[in-house]
Amino acid sequence: MTQVLEDMPERALAWHRAGRGAVLATVVATWGSAPRPVGSQLVVAGDGEMAGSVSGGCVEGAVVTSAMDAIVTGASELLEFGVSDDEAFAVGLACGGTIKVLIEPVGAAIPEDVLEHLVAARAAREPVGYQVNIAGPTAQNGRPAVLRSSEAPDLAERLRRDQSGLDGDVFTAVHNPPLRLVVVGAVHIAQALIPMARLAGFDIAIVDPRPAFGAAARFPGERITEDWPDEALDEIGLDPRTAIVTLTHDPKLDDPAIKAALRSDVFYLGCLGSSRTHARRVARLTEAGFSAADIARIHGPVGLRIGAVGPGEIAVSILAEIIERLRKP
């Protein structure tokens, strides 16, 4: 299930440091048709400002009220809303599901140094799990903990599946690095693909050493790297949360990026070009020493076969294929 933590830990830490008070509310369990998945978060400041969501609006009012109380008491609380609960009907959980929401005030239930550790790991794109015992203090120094996969049983599998959840009374919130899309070639298709990918939750990096293509006016507010693709990808850093799409049609630009991607553990590599273009690409990569298994990782021609015509439709097919590769077994 998609990770949905967004930037709530960062907001909570900033609001706490600013002296405003902050509470993190996290969905720790769901049954039935719950409106938001496990791991969804809402952060509430002492002055009532909030960000994020635990129910898409159904129970936020009740959660905010409990969060404001928790800022005063410093105590965590586990809330439950469901269709058989009169309170749940009163706050509007009419979708037929049940959710449990953990309320944790920062500085008390969540020590500041623990939240700092979590925020630092997220900034470094380091996959970690935040663990807390919803029935009481954890065994680790009596406090929540931020752990790497080597430090907790089954955490590696949770990180791989990108799935927060309960194991008995211990809740693990998975904090994987944000999904990232690196686009090599600032062409017309990229102008359609990048806004779509942003809406789908991807961080974006654009690589094109040709100034006319990579002009800021063509991609307002986006990061554009003008280094040669292999150098740019080395600087950006490639990991299992990264997808790469090459769009230049020029082997001098595409091939260095493809080779760098094949030497990495990116989860998706797609390359624009016809079947004939891809056949020539395969021949060049084979001559360069890449195995058939390596080359089979390439999605080429790029995109799902939906009969796409024009940059916008091709961009839809590319993003759909990336998501299919990410989510399907």
HELIX and SHEET records of a PDB file:
HELIX    1   1 MET A    8  ARG A   17  1                                  10    
HELIX    2   2 GLU A   60  THR A   73  1                                  14    
HELIX    3   3 ASP A   86  VAL A   91  1                                   6    
HELIX    4   4 GLU A  112  ALA A  123  1                                  12    
HELIX    5   5 SER A  149  GLU A  151  5                                   3    
HELIX    6   6 LEU A  155  ARG A  161  1                                   7    
HELIX    7   7 HIS A  188  LEU A  199  1                                  12    
HELIX    8   8 ALA A  216  ARG A  218  5                                   3    
HELIX    9   9 PRO A  229  ILE A  236  1                                   8    
HELIX   10  10 PRO A  251  LEU A  262  1                                  12    
HELIX   11  11 SER A  275  GLU A  287  1                                  13    
HELIX   12  12 ALA A  292  ILE A  295  1                                   4    
HELIX   13  13 GLY A  310  ARG A  327  1                                  18    
SHEET    1   A 5 MET A  50  GLY A  52  0                                        
SHEET    2   A 5 GLN A  41  ALA A  45 -1                                        
SHEET    3   A 5 ALA A  22  GLY A  32 -1                                        
SHEET    4   A 5 GLY A  97  PRO A 105 -1                                        
SHEET    5   A 5 GLU A  77  GLY A  82 -1                                        
SHEET    1   B 4 ALA A 145  LEU A 147  0                                        
SHEET    2   B 4 VAL A 128  ASN A 133 -1                                        
SHEET    3   B 4 VAL A 170  HIS A 175 -1                                        
SHEET    4   B 4 GLY A 165  ASP A 167 -1                                        
SHEET    1   C 6 ILE A 224  THR A 225  0                                        
SHEET    2   C 6 ASP A 203  VAL A 207  1                                        
SHEET    3   C 6 ARG A 180  VAL A 184  1                                        
SHEET    4   C 6 THR A 242  THR A 246  1                                        
SHEET    5   C 6 TYR A 268  CYS A 271  1                                        
SHEET    6   C 6 ILE A 298  HIS A 299  1                                        
END                                                                             
